Amino acid sequence: MSRCLRSPAKARGFTLLEVLGALALLALLLAGVYSGVLTATHAVRSGEAAIQRLDEVRSAQQFLRRELAQARAVPLARNAKGDPIYFTGDARELRFVAPLPGYLGRLGPQLQQLKLVPNGRGGSRLEASFALMPPDGSAPHALGEPEVLVDDIRDGSFSYRAPDTPQQRGDWRGQWDDARTMPRIVRIALRLQGNTSWPQLDAALRVDPSAVQNPLDLLQGLQSRRTP
């Protein structure tokens, strides 16, 4: 009886081309995953930036509306005739007197200035600066550096509506230099860079536009400034 001997089949390995093809597919898969991670990260950062921008706009509008509503008929300067000036403004800057919120209000009414200034990047920023008005009538003392309320503004302007009269409604002006009265409404219109919009802000001044500082108000103001 003859015995047939068979040699076992040799194990077949991967060729170089197959290994290279597998590496190429793995590289494409990793590239796709990396691209997806980058896209998700960019979306998260864009969302956070948009939320932060909306918060900035909302906070600025709340601050501006509150401070303008609390504007007081306290003289901030005098004109050439010696008449007291309670409010000044043009298309890029305005000044008025109002108390700050919270514990800062204990310092008494302060001279507040809102100004659109270049930000060095082709746009503008809205700054607010504050100055303490001494009881003796001397020049106001600046309180720190200006605070940036809104940055990256494409363009913007301030305008002012005059008080109504029995004959007609007050008109809108690009400049306020009337020493006898204060504006009825201040409008702040801005166009922001990017996709965030600035809702047009019309802030009404609660003070009587024709009011003047009487001795009783002045005495109360001095007392509030001296309160620790």
C-alpha positions as CSV (number, residue, x, y, z in Angstrom):
1,M,0.0,0.0,0.0
2,S,1.5,3.2,-1.1
3,R,1.3,6.2,1.1
4,C,0.8,9.7,-0.5
5,L,2.6,12.5,1.1
6,R,1.0,16.0,0.7
7,S,2.9,19.1,1.6
8,P,0.8,21.6,3.7
9,A,-0.3,24.7,1.8
10,K,1.8,27.7,2.4
11,A,0.1,30.7,4.3
12,R,-0.4,33.6,2.0
13,G,0.6,37.1,3.4
14,F,-0.4,40.7,2.4
15,T,1.4,42.2,-0.6
16,L,3.0,45.7,-0.4
17,L,0.2,47.2,-2.5
18,E,-2.5,45.8,-0.2
19,V,-0.7,47.3,2.9
20,L,-0.4,50.7,1.2
21,G,-4.0,50.6,0.1
22,A,-5.1,49.9,3.7
23,L,-3.0,52.7,5.0
24,A,-4.4,55.1,2.5
25,L,-8.0,54.1,3.5
26,L,-7.1,54.6,7.1
27,A,-5.6,58.0,6.4
28,L,-8.8,59.1,4.6
29,L,-10.9,57.8,7.5
30,L,-8.7,59.7,10.0
31,A,-8.9,62.9,7.8
32,G,-12.7,62.7,7.8
33,V,-12.8,62.3,11.5
34,Y,-10.4,65.2,12.1
35,S,-12.4,67.4,9.7
36,G,-15.6,66.6,11.6
37,V,-14.0,67.4,14.9
38,L,-12.7,70.7,13.5
39,T,-16.1,71.6,12.2
40,A,-17.8,70.8,15.5
41,T,-15.2,72.8,17.4
42,H,-15.7,75.7,15.0
43,A,-19.4,75.5,15.4
44,V,-19.2,75.5,19.2
45,R,-16.8,78.5,19.2
46,S,-19.0,80.4,16.8
47,G,-22.0,79.7,18.9
48,E,-20.2,80.8,22.1
49,A,-19.0,84.0,20.3
50,A,-22.5,84.8,19.1
51,I,-24.0,84.3,22.6
52,Q,-21.2,86.5,24.1
53,R,-21.9,89.2,21.5
54,L,-25.6,89.1,22.2
55,D,-24.9,89.4,25.9
56,E,-22.7,92.4,25.2
57,V,-25.4,94.1,23.2
58,R,-28.1,93.3,25.7
59,S,-26.0,94.5,28.6
60,A,-25.0,97.7,26.8
61,Q,-28.6,98.5,25.9
62,Q,-29.8,97.9,29.5
63,F,-27.1,100.2,30.9
64,L,-27.7,103.0,28.4
65,R,-31.5,102.9,28.8
66,R,-31.2,103.0,32.6
67,E,-28.7,105.8,32.8
68,L,-30.4,108.0,30.2
69,A,-33.7,107.5,32.0
70,Q,-32.1,108.7,35.2
71,A,-30.5,111.9,33.7
72,R,-30.9,114.8,36.0
73,A,-31.3,118.5,35.5
74,V,-27.9,119.2,37.1
75,P,-25.7,121.7,35.3
76,L,-22.6,120.1,33.8
77,A,-21.2,123.4,32.4
78,R,-22.2,127.0,31.5
79,N,-22.3,128.7,28.1
80,A,-20.8,132.0,27.2
81,K,-23.8,133.9,28.6
82,G,-23.4,132.1,32.0
83,D,-26.5,130.0,31.5
84,P,-26.3,126.4,32.9
85,I,-26.0,123.6,30.4
86,Y,-27.7,120.3,31.4
87,F,-27.1,118.2,28.3
88,T,-24.9,118.3,25.3
89,G,-24.6,116.0,22.3
90,D,-23.7,115.5,18.7
91,A,-23.6,112.6,16.3
92,R,-20.6,111.0,17.9
93,E,-20.6,112.1,21.6
94,L,-23.0,113.1,24.3
95,R,-22.8,114.2,28.0
96,F,-25.3,114.3,30.8
97,V,-25.5,113.9,34.6
98,A,-26.9,110.8,36.3
99,P,-26.2,108.6,39.3
100,L,-24.6,105.2,38.7
101,P,-26.3,102.0,39.8
102,G,-25.6,100.2,43.1
103,Y,-23.0,101.3,45.6
104,L,-21.5,103.6,43.0
105,G,-24.6,105.8,43.2
106,R,-23.5,106.8,46.8
107,L,-21.0,109.1,45.2
108,G,-23.9,111.2,43.9
109,P,-24.7,112.3,40.4
110,Q,-21.8,111.9,38.0
111,L,-20.9,113.5,34.7
112,Q,-21.3,110.7,32.1
113,Q,-19.9,110.8,28.6
114,L,-20.8,108.4,25.8
115,K,-18.5,108.5,22.8
116,L,-17.9,106.6,19.5
117,V,-14.1,106.3,19.0
118,P,-12.0,104.4,16.5
119,N,-10.9,101.0,17.7
120,G,-7.8,100.8,15.4
121,R,-9.2,97.9,13.4
122,G,-11.2,99.8,10.8
123,G,-14.3,100.2,13.1
124,S,-15.4,102.0,16.2
125,R,-16.2,101.2,19.8
126,L,-18.7,102.8,22.2
127,E,-17.1,104.1,25.3
128,A,-18.6,105.4,28.6
129,S,-16.5,107.6,30.9
130,F,-17.5,108.9,34.3
131,A,-16.4,111.9,36.4
132,L,-17.3,112.9,39.9
133,M,-18.8,116.3,40.3
134,P,-17.4,118.0,43.4
135,P,-20.0,119.9,45.6
136,D,-17.9,123.1,45.4
137,G,-18.6,123.4,41.7
138,S,-15.0,122.8,40.6
139,A,-14.0,120.8,37.6
140,P,-15.2,117.1,37.6
141,H,-12.7,114.4,38.6
142,A,-12.4,111.5,36.2
143,L,-13.1,108.1,37.7
144,G,-10.7,105.6,36.0
145,E,-10.4,104.8,32.4
146,P,-13.3,104.8,29.9
147,E,-15.3,101.6,29.9
148,V,-16.0,99.8,26.5
149,L,-19.7,99.1,26.2
150,V,-19.7,97.8,22.6
151,D,-16.8,97.1,20.3
152,D,-16.5,96.3,16.5
153,I,-19.0,98.9,15.3
154,R,-19.2,99.5,11.6
155,D,-20.8,102.9,12.0
156,G,-23.2,104.6,14.3
157,S,-24.7,107.9,15.4
158,F,-26.6,109.7,18.2
159,S,-29.7,111.8,17.6
160,Y,-32.0,113.7,19.9
161,R,-35.7,114.5,19.9
162,A,-36.9,117.8,21.2
163,P,-39.7,118.1,23.7
164,D,-43.2,118.4,22.3
165,T,-45.0,121.7,22.2
166,P,-48.8,122.4,22.1
167,Q,-48.4,123.2,18.5
168,Q,-46.3,120.3,17.2
169,R,-44.3,117.3,18.1
170,G,-40.6,117.6,18.8
171,D,-38.2,117.2,15.9
172,W,-35.2,115.0,15.6
173,R,-31.8,116.7,15.7
174,G,-28.3,115.5,15.0
175,Q,-26.9,117.9,17.6
176,W,-28.2,119.2,21.0
177,D,-26.9,122.5,22.2
178,D,-30.0,124.0,23.7
179,A,-29.1,125.3,27.1
180,R,-32.8,125.9,28.1
181,T,-34.1,122.3,27.9
182,M,-33.0,118.7,27.7
183,P,-34.0,116.3,24.9
184,R,-37.1,114.2,25.3
185,I,-35.6,111.0,23.7
186,V,-32.0,110.0,22.8
187,R,-31.6,107.6,19.9
188,I,-28.5,105.4,19.6
189,A,-28.3,103.7,16.2
190,L,-25.4,101.4,15.5
191,R,-24.4,98.9,12.8
192,L,-22.2,96.2,14.1
193,Q,-19.6,94.1,12.3
194,G,-20.6,90.5,11.7
195,N,-24.1,89.0,11.8
196,T,-25.2,90.4,15.2
197,S,-27.7,93.3,14.9
198,W,-28.1,96.3,17.2
199,P,-31.8,97.0,17.9
200,Q,-32.4,100.7,17.5
201,L,-32.4,102.2,21.0
202,D,-34.8,105.1,21.8
203,A,-34.2,106.0,25.5
204,A,-36.6,108.4,27.0
205,L,-35.4,110.9,29.7
206,R,-37.7,110.8,32.6
207,V,-36.7,114.2,33.9
208,D,-38.9,117.2,33.0
209,P,-37.0,118.6,29.9
210,S,-37.6,122.1,31.1
211,A,-36.7,121.5,34.7
212,V,-33.8,123.3,36.4
213,Q,-31.9,122.5,39.5
214,N,-33.7,124.1,42.5
215,P,-32.1,124.7,46.0
216,L,-33.9,121.7,47.5
217,D,-32.6,119.3,44.8
218,L,-29.1,120.7,45.1
219,L,-29.2,120.2,48.9
220,Q,-30.3,116.6,48.5
221,G,-27.6,116.0,45.9
222,L,-24.9,117.3,48.2
223,Q,-26.2,115.1,51.1
224,S,-26.2,112.0,48.9
225,R,-22.6,112.7,47.9
226,R,-21.5,112.9,51.5
227,T,-23.2,109.7,52.5
228,P,-20.4,107.1,53.2
